[in-house]
Amino acid sequence: MPDDKKNLHATDGVADLLNMGKTEGYKSEDSVAAEASSERDTGGSAINYAEKSVTAPSNLPIAESSISELPKELQPVEPVEIKPEGEISAKDFETASLKSMPDLSQPATRTFGGVIKSILPYIAIFGIGIGLYFFYFSDFSFNNLFSDNLRLESLTADDRDKNVAQIKEDVRADYNVWISQFFVGVNDESIISMDTDVSGNGLTNLEKYLLNLNPKVYSTQGGQSDGQMVISDINPWTGKPFTEKQKELVDKYIYKELISNRITAAAITRGVTKFAQYVTEDSPYYIDPQTLAQVGGNGNVVVNPPQIPMGGNSPGNSGLEQVTPPPAQTPSTPTTLRPEQGIDTSKPGLLEIPANRISVPIIWTKEVKDFDEDLKRGIVHYPGTAMPGEVGLSYISGHSSGYVWDRSPYKEVFAILGQVTDGTSFTITATQNNGQTVRFNYVVIGRAEYAANDQAQFVSTAESQVALSTCWPVGTVDRRLVLYAQLTQTER
């Protein structure tokens, strides 16, 4: 042990206890203090404790790492360069200090890969949830995902009329290829036109193209027509309700009241020979081959061919049914018209019901495909039915409701048709072929509600009658309200 006890000092008590008091070189703290006091009293100089400081032992451990190996954050601050003026400004000192300190105000930077790894579990859980939803609660299938069963899925629209016109241009080339698959070598526009309903189910060729239906088939599922299924928001392909997205798109591109009007028109003008050779037996346009060979396929309408299938789902009117008109009656007024007294169909007529403040133009529609445009200009007379003033039933129809985006002033013209009471008088004014004006006076004699394709609403007598028709109840296309009126007087 090194002999450096001479540097230790102890009190007298401790020195006596450890037998240190008489050892040479040791002084008690009391004696040291007394000597120091004596020197001060005698004017001696103070003790230089710096000269008496203890020298560090030579065997203390020394750090093996150098300063350069320390982390950057622990490196000594670099000395600030002394400027020529010899002064270090506070700003320089602050800048040098901030540069040497780590920036703890910003979060640690994360790599893109790290972020992806952290959210992958949540993406997987979300994907599983979506898969379970579609599997158990949706009509979605991967077969539909890769097919064109509902082409409307890829379309969007804000205004039906404007966008339907745009769609016709956008899909024209593809439509021509599609329609040629069903009518090989047929160039008759009245058959292959986008606006034609060949099968008589209420859907035009364009609408069948959008829904990817066969234009010749009356009912894809069998029984209820494809048009009636669309009216009821049923997908003709699956027999299940449209999804919300499909329903929204159908509502924007397909006018359901027009479907109902076409179904009714087909039921009236059944047996159209130019369509008969193409359609299935449940179509109202079907004519058996033997009868078709006798009447020829020149486009004429066979109003009551034997055993015309009714089709559709009208209560009590499904399957085959022979419609027999009631016995002829003597007309109440002369209705035999000379050719020059016939109505000029190029000039609109006018329906006026003063008691209900109804005044609306009558468009003498020449073909069913023109319904859409003609209904924007008023109410329509169904082609194939008697003209006003003639013996038979003149069938006239108008809108009772319309879509918000429909700007036609006549979209709700027959919304109050149900308020027209029996016994109400009204007039129909028309222009004759000779240029003269003729006015027909009618009185309401009754009313009834029918399914759109129920042929009972078209039964004609030997009287001159008018049927005013609209979809009913207002805002729906489920049924048709028909008011019947009898001709009472003709004014020329």
SELUM-974766 format. One line per field, with one value per residue (C-alpha): residue in one letter; residue number from 1; x, y, z. Coordinates in steps of 0.1 Angstrom, whole numbers, plus 5000, padded with zeros to 4 digits. Example, Ala and Ser with C-alpha at 12.3 -4.5 7.8 and 13.67 -1.06 7.14 Angstrom:
BEGIN
resn <- [A,S]
resi <- [1,2]
X <- [5123,5137]
Y <- [4955,4989]
Z <- [5078,5071]
END
This chain:
BEGIN
resn <- [M,P,D,D,K,K,N,L,H,A,T,D,G,V,A,D,L,L,N,M,G,K,T,E,G,Y,K,S,E,D,S,V,A,A,E,A,S,S,E,R,D,T,G,G,S,A,I,N,Y,A,E,K,S,V,T,A,P,S,N,L,P,I,A,E,S,S,I,S,E,L,P,K,E,L,Q,P,V,E,P,V,E,I,K,P,E,G,E,I,S,A,K,D,F,E,T,A,S,L,K,S,M,P,D,L,S,Q,P,A,T,R,T,F,G,G,V,I,K,S,I,L,P,Y,I,A,I,F,G,I,G,I,G,L,Y,F,F,Y,F,S,D,F,S,F,N,N,L,F,S,D,N,L,R,L,E,S,L,T,A,D,D,R,D,K,N,V,A,Q,I,K,E,D,V,R,A,D,Y,N,V,W,I,S,Q,F,F,V,G,V,N,D,E,S,I,I,S,M,D,T,D,V,S,G,N,G,L,T,N,L,E,K,Y,L,L,N,L,N,P,K,V,Y,S,T,Q,G,G,Q,S,D,G,Q,M,V,I,S,D,I,N,P,W,T,G,K,P,F,T,E,K,Q,K,E,L,V,D,K,Y,I,Y,K,E,L,I,S,N,R,I,T,A,A,A,I,T,R,G,V,T,K,F,A,Q,Y,V,T,E,D,S,P,Y,Y,I,D,P,Q,T,L,A,Q,V,G,G,N,G,N,V,V,V,N,P,P,Q,I,P,M,G,G,N,S,P,G,N,S,G,L,E,Q,V,T,P,P,P,A,Q,T,P,S,T,P,T,T,L,R,P,E,Q,G,I,D,T,S,K,P,G,L,L,E,I,P,A,N,R,I,S,V,P,I,I,W,T,K,E,V,K,D,F,D,E,D,L,K,R,G,I,V,H,Y,P,G,T,A,M,P,G,E,V,G,L,S,Y,I,S,G,H,S,S,G,Y,V,W,D,R,S,P,Y,K,E,V,F,A,I,L,G,Q,V,T,D,G,T,S,F,T,I,T,A,T,Q,N,N,G,Q,T,V,R,F,N,Y,V,V,I,G,R,A,E,Y,A,A,N,D,Q,A,Q,F,V,S,T,A,E,S,Q,V,A,L,S,T,C,W,P,V,G,T,V,D,R,R,L,V,L,Y,A,Q,L,T,Q,T,E,R]
resi <- [1,2,3,4,5,6,7,8,9,10,11,12,13,14,15,16,17,18,19,20,21,22,23,24,25,26,27,28,29,30,31,32,33,34,35,36,37,38,39,40,41,42,43,44,45,46,47,48,49,50,51,52,53,54,55,56,57,58,59,60,61,62,63,64,65,66,67,68,69,70,71,72,73,74,75,76,77,78,79,80,81,82,83,84,85,86,87,88,89,90,91,92,93,94,95,96,97,98,99,100,101,102,103,104,105,106,107,108,109,110,111,112,113,114,115,116,117,118,119,120,121,122,123,124,125,126,127,128,129,130,131,132,133,134,135,136,137,138,139,140,141,142,143,144,145,146,147,148,149,150,151,152,153,154,155,156,157,158,159,160,161,162,163,164,165,166,167,168,169,170,171,172,173,174,175,176,177,178,179,180,181,182,183,184,185,186,187,188,189,190,191,192,193,194,195,196,197,198,199,200,201,202,203,204,205,206,207,208,209,210,211,212,213,214,215,216,217,218,219,220,221,222,223,224,225,226,227,228,229,230,231,232,233,234,235,236,237,238,239,240,241,242,243,244,245,246,247,248,249,250,251,252,253,254,255,256,257,258,259,260,261,262,263,264,265,266,267,268,269,270,271,272,273,274,275,276,277,278,279,280,281,282,283,284,285,286,287,288,289,290,291,292,293,294,295,296,297,298,299,300,301,302,303,304,305,306,307,308,309,310,311,312,313,314,315,316,317,318,319,320,321,322,323,324,325,326,327,328,329,330,331,332,333,334,335,336,337,338,339,340,341,342,343,344,345,346,347,348,349,350,351,352,353,354,355,356,357,358,359,360,361,362,363,364,365,366,367,368,369,370,371,372,373,374,375,376,377,378,379,380,381,382,383,384,385,386,387,388,389,390,391,392,393,394,395,396,397,398,399,400,401,402,403,404,405,406,407,408,409,410,411,412,413,414,415,416,417,418,419,420,421,422,423,424,425,426,427,428,429,430,431,432,433,434,435,436,437,438,439,440,441,442,443,444,445,446,447,448,449,450,451,452,453,454,455,456,457,458,459,460,461,462,463,464,465,466,467,468,469,470,471,472,473,474,475,476,477,478,479,480,481,482,483,484,485,486,487,488,489,490,491,492]
X <- [5000,5015,5028,5006,4991,5008,4981,4953,4940,4918,4902,4919,4892,4895,4933,4933,4908,4928,4961,4970,4978,5015,5024,5049,5035,4999,4982,4948,4922,4921,4959,4957,4930,4949,4980,4960,4944,4978,4993,4963,4967,5004,4999,5011,5000,4969,4975,4978,4954,4961,4996,4985,4959,4959,4975,4952,4964,4982,4961,4926,4908,4908,4879,4889,4866,4877,4856,4853,4835,4807,4772,4768,4743,4770,4799,4813,4800,4823,4841,4827,4851,4862,4852,4877,4860,4870,4834,4809,4774,4744,4729,4760,4762,4725,4729,4759,4741,4710,4730,4746,4713,4690,4656,4631,4602,4595,4583,4606,4604,4587,4594,4567,4572,4567,4534,4521,4530,4513,4479,4479,4460,4432,4430,4427,4399,4380,4383,4370,4340,4331,4334,4310,4285,4284,4282,4253,4234,4238,4229,4265,4283,4317,4299,4281,4313,4328,4296,4273,4241,4233,4251,4236,4261,4287,4265,4258,4233,4219,4192,4174,4164,4197,4217,4196,4203,4240,4239,4224,4254,4279,4267,4255,4283,4281,4243,4244,4266,4243,4210,4224,4228,4190,4179,4203,4201,4172,4175,4140,4144,4109,4122,4158,4154,4165,4130,4111,4095,4095,4084,4056,4068,4071,4109,4125,4154,4177,4165,4168,4204,4212,4197,4213,4179,4168,4147,4126,4117,4085,4095,4130,4118,4085,4051,4054,4068,4103,4087,4064,4093,4113,4082,4082,4120,4127,4158,4145,4178,4177,4141,4153,4148,4172,4201,4199,4225,4207,4174,4189,4203,4171,4151,4174,4175,4142,4108,4085,4053,4063,4068,4032,4020,4039,4025,3990,3996,4009,3978,3956,3975,3981,3990,4014,4024,4059,4068,4049,4076,4103,4085,4078,4044,4036,4040,4008,4023,4025,4004,4005,4023,3991,3972,4003,4007,3970,3973,4008,4036,4031,4029,3991,3976,3954,3932,3917,3936,3924,3939,3961,3982,3976,4009,4017,4003,3969,3945,3923,3939,3968,3975,3954,3922,3898,3885,3849,3834,3799,3770,3768,3745,3729,3750,3734,3747,3758,3795,3801,3828,3837,3875,3876,3860,3887,3910,3943,3968,3996,3978,3973,3938,3926,3910,3890,3873,3862,3848,3883,3903,3920,3930,3957,3968,3962,3990,3978,4007,4015,4038,4043,4080,4070,4052,4082,4085,4047,4039,4062,4038,4005,3985,3986,3960,3969,3975,3953,3922,3893,3896,3872,3839,3843,3824,3845,3868,3893,3920,3938,3964,3984,4009,3998,4033,4068,4104,4119,4141,4113,4107,4075,4046,4023,4040,4012,3983,3961,3970,3934,3917,3902,3884,3865,3830,3805,3782,3810,3809,3841,3851,3877,3885,3903,3912,3897,3915,3895,3910,3878,3875,3853,3842,3831,3811,3813,3799,3816,3796,3819,3854,3875,3911,3931,3965,3985,3980,3944,3925,3892,3898,3898,3866,3847,3810,3792,3791,3815,3834,3866,3887,3909,3937,3966,3988,3973,3976,3995,4032,4030,4026,4010,3975,3957,3927,3903,3874,3848,3828,3801,3798,3767,3771,3794,3798,3813]
Y <- [5000,5034,5055,5086,5086,5119,5136,5123,5144,5132,5146,5140,5116,5095,5097,5084,5057,5044,5050,5076,5105,5096,5086,5108,5129,5130,5160,5163,5186,5207,5212,5221,5246,5261,5266,5282,5306,5314,5323,5347,5362,5368,5383,5352,5344,5322,5286,5278,5248,5246,5236,5211,5194,5157,5143,5118,5082,5068,5036,5051,5036,5057,5055,5034,5052,5084,5115,5109,5077,5092,5097,5128,5142,5139,5154,5186,5218,5230,5262,5293,5311,5344,5372,5400,5423,5398,5395,5366,5379,5363,5354,5335,5316,5307,5295,5274,5258,5250,5234,5210,5200,5173,5185,5171,5191,5169,5133,5106,5099,5066,5048,5039,5002,5007,5025,4998,4970,4989,4992,4958,4940,4966,4963,4925,4928,4953,4931,4901,4921,4934,4898,4885,4913,4906,4868,4869,4901,4911,4897,4904,4875,4872,4859,4892,4911,4897,4898,4924,4912,4947,4972,5001,4995,5014,5044,5076,5104,5136,5143,5113,5127,5145,5115,5089,5109,5109,5071,5064,5081,5065,5030,5031,5010,4983,4984,4977,4946,4935,4938,4921,4889,4886,4900,4886,4904,4926,4963,4975,5004,4999,4965,4971,5008,5016,5029,4998,4973,4942,4917,4939,4936,4974,4977,4993,4976,5002,4994,4957,4963,4982,4954,4928,4911,4893,4917,4889,4874,4886,4872,4860,4844,4831,4844,4880,4902,4918,4952,4946,4932,4964,4984,4964,4970,4933,4923,4902,4883,4871,4875,4893,4930,4955,4966,5002,5011,4993,5008,5043,5038,5023,5052,5076,5059,5041,5058,5033,5051,5047,5010,5008,5028,5005,4974,4988,4998,4963,4948,4970,4966,4929,4907,4932,4910,4925,4915,4882,4860,4871,4870,4842,4828,4847,4880,4899,4903,4866,4851,4814,4805,4794,4826,4847,4830,4839,4876,4881,4899,4934,4952,4952,4947,4916,4930,4897,4867,4834,4824,4855,4849,4875,4873,4894,4889,4907,4892,4867,4874,4850,4824,4821,4839,4848,4883,4886,4921,4927,4926,4956,4984,5012,5043,5073,5097,5092,5084,5075,5099,5108,5109,5146,5146,5124,5139,5154,5136,5161,5188,5183,5182,5196,5180,5204,5194,5228,5215,5203,5230,5205,5218,5199,5191,5157,5142,5116,5092,5072,5046,5033,5042,5079,5078,5093,5124,5128,5127,5157,5177,5167,5135,5108,5089,5052,5041,5012,5025,5045,5082,5105,5106,5071,5040,5022,5030,5059,5053,5084,5085,5111,5113,5115,5120,5125,5126,5158,5164,5160,5196,5187,5209,5179,5154,5156,5167,5137,5137,5149,5125,5106,5138,5139,5127,5106,5129,5154,5169,5176,5182,5171,5196,5184,5196,5176,5167,5195,5220,5226,5224,5197,5195,5163,5165,5136,5128,5105,5073,5052,5042,5013,5003,4977,4961,4977,4947,4938,4936,4942,4979,4979,4961,4983,4986,4999,5032,5061,5062,5077,5062,5086,5067,5073,5054,5050,5058,5090,5085,5048,5026,4997,5001,5022,5044,5045,5069,5060,5087,5085,5108,5130,5156,5165,5202,5210]
Z <- [5000,4991,5020,5015,5050,5056,5035,5058,5087,5116,5146,5180,5190,5158,5160,5196,5187,5158,5175,5149,5173,5179,5144,5127,5099,5111,5123,5138,5123,5154,5153,5116,5123,5152,5130,5103,5128,5143,5110,5102,5136,5132,5097,5079,5044,5038,5031,4993,4991,4954,4961,4986,4963,4960,4929,4910,4914,4884,4884,4877,4846,4814,4788,4759,4733,4718,4714,4676,4683,4703,4687,4667,4692,4719,4700,4715,4699,4673,4682,4667,4644,4659,4637,4629,4654,4680,4693,4690,4685,4703,4670,4659,4692,4689,4653,4661,4691,4671,4643,4668,4685,4671,4657,4681,4668,4638,4640,4628,4590,4581,4549,4524,4529,4566,4562,4538,4563,4591,4572,4555,4583,4582,4544,4547,4573,4551,4520,4539,4552,4517,4503,4529,4523,4485,4491,4515,4508,4472,4437,4426,4410,4393,4362,4360,4366,4333,4312,4296,4312,4322,4300,4319,4347,4326,4319,4338,4332,4346,4320,4305,4271,4264,4274,4256,4225,4233,4240,4206,4190,4213,4209,4174,4159,4186,4184,4147,4152,4181,4162,4131,4151,4155,4121,4096,4063,4074,4064,4072,4096,4110,4124,4133,4145,4180,4187,4176,4199,4178,4204,4218,4254,4258,4255,4225,4207,4223,4258,4251,4239,4271,4292,4268,4261,4230,4209,4196,4230,4248,4282,4291,4323,4308,4317,4327,4299,4301,4300,4328,4349,4343,4353,4386,4391,4384,4364,4334,4334,4370,4380,4411,4420,4405,4428,4439,4413,4385,4395,4395,4360,4346,4360,4342,4308,4305,4309,4326,4316,4279,4285,4297,4267,4243,4261,4257,4220,4213,4229,4207,4174,4179,4150,4132,4102,4097,4132,4133,4117,4142,4176,4201,4205,4237,4219,4210,4175,4169,4140,4134,4101,4083,4090,4082,4048,4040,4050,4038,4056,4042,4075,4079,4113,4118,4146,4158,4144,4160,4194,4199,4231,4257,4275,4306,4341,4339,4366,4349,4315,4311,4284,4252,4250,4222,4224,4211,4206,4220,4196,4172,4182,4161,4163,4179,4153,4116,4116,4079,4067,4032,4025,4025,4059,4073,4099,4087,4110,4101,4122,4160,4174,4207,4237,4260,4293,4306,4339,4349,4331,4308,4274,4256,4220,4205,4184,4159,4163,4132,4148,4183,4182,4180,4214,4233,4212,4206,4243,4248,4226,4241,4244,4218,4197,4194,4159,4149,4168,4153,4148,4166,4149,4134,4146,4171,4200,4197,4223,4236,4263,4282,4311,4347,4361,4349,4361,4377,4347,4321,4309,4289,4299,4294,4317,4342,4320,4330,4367,4375,4350,4379,4390,4357,4368,4348,4328,4321,4286,4266,4230,4205,4177,4146,4111,4082,4050,4032,4056,4075,4113,4129,4166,4182,4215,4240,4274,4300,4305,4327,4338,4349,4358,4338,4335,4307,4284,4294,4261,4279,4279,4240,4234,4209,4202,4171,4188,4182,4215,4230,4257,4277,4294,4318,4342,4376,4405,4399,4402,4393,4362,4379,4363,4337,4344,4314,4310,4283,4265,4240,4209,4212,4184,4155,4145,4111]
END
